[in-house]
């Protein structure tokens, strides 16, 4: 009985990682090509191929090694590339605030 519960937990984990990879693939597909160059990252087609292969391998093959490689590629995209694209595209948080602004105003004493 314990093994059945553990098996379903692992399958939910695999499904969550697949959904995360699919989200990264859709996000990369919706970005402009020039944003990748402006952010000094690999090209859009590079990330679409990498993330597409990650999603396909995770969905079809399901081996732990393939899952690990696909998850690492997805995490690199979500942690490194996505924030850089948001900054370049003007979609970063803050809505026009300066880099020296804190949550209640500028750190530099309104200078």
N, C-alpha and C positions, 0 to 999 in steps of 0.2 A: 504494500500500500504506500509506503514511504517513497519507493522508487517511482511509482506512478505520479505522485505529486511533484517529485523532482523533475521527472521527464516533461511534465506540462510546464513547469517553471522555465526549463531550458528552452522549450519550444516558444514560449512567450518572449523570452530574451532574444532568440533568433529572429522572431517576427519584428520585434522592436528595432533591432539593428537593420533589418531589411527596409523598414519604413523610414528610418533615418537616412539610409543610403538613397532611397527613392526621393526623399525630400531634397537632398543635396543635388541630385541629378536634375530635378525640376527647377530648382533655384538657379543652377548653372545654365540651364537652357533658356531661362527668361532674362538673363543678363546680356548687356550689349557686348559685342566683341571688343570694342575699343576700351571698355572699362578694364578688361583684363590687362591690356597693354599699359594703360595709364597707372594701374596699381602695381606694375612691374611683376606680374605673375605669369605663369604659363598661359598659353592661348586658350580660348574658349573651347576649341575643338579638342585640345589635349584633355581638358577636364571632363568634357562630355564623353570622350572615349573611356577614360579611366573610371568615371563614375558609372557609366553604362555597363562596362564589363563587371564592375563590382556588384551592381544590382543583379545582372544576369547570373553571375556565378553564385551569389548568395541565394537566389531564388531557385536555380536549377540544380546545382551540384550539392550545395549545403555542407560540404566538408569543413571541418574546423579550421584547417589551414587557409582555405579560400575565404571563409568567414572573417578570419583575423586580418588577412591582407585587404579585403574590401572595407572592413571597418576602419583600418588605419588610414586608407585613402580618403574615406569619408570624413574622418575626424580632422585630417589635415586640411581638407577643403573648408569644413565648417569653422575651424578655429583660426586658420591663417588667411585663406583666400576670401571667404565671405565678408569678414570685417573690413578687409582692404577694399573690396568692391563697394561696400556701403559708404566708406569714406570718400572714394572717388566719385561715386554717383550722387553724393549729397544726401544719402539716406541715413546718415549717422544720427545718433541721439543728440539732443540738445537744441535743435532748431535755431541755429545761428549763434549759439553761445561761443564765447572764446574758450580756448584751451585752459585758461587760468580761472575760469568760473567754477565756483563750487555750487552746492545745492541751493544756497541762499544768496548768491551773488558772487562778484569777483573776489578772488583771494588777494588781489593786489591792492585792496582798499579803495576801489573805484578810481584808480589813477589812469 
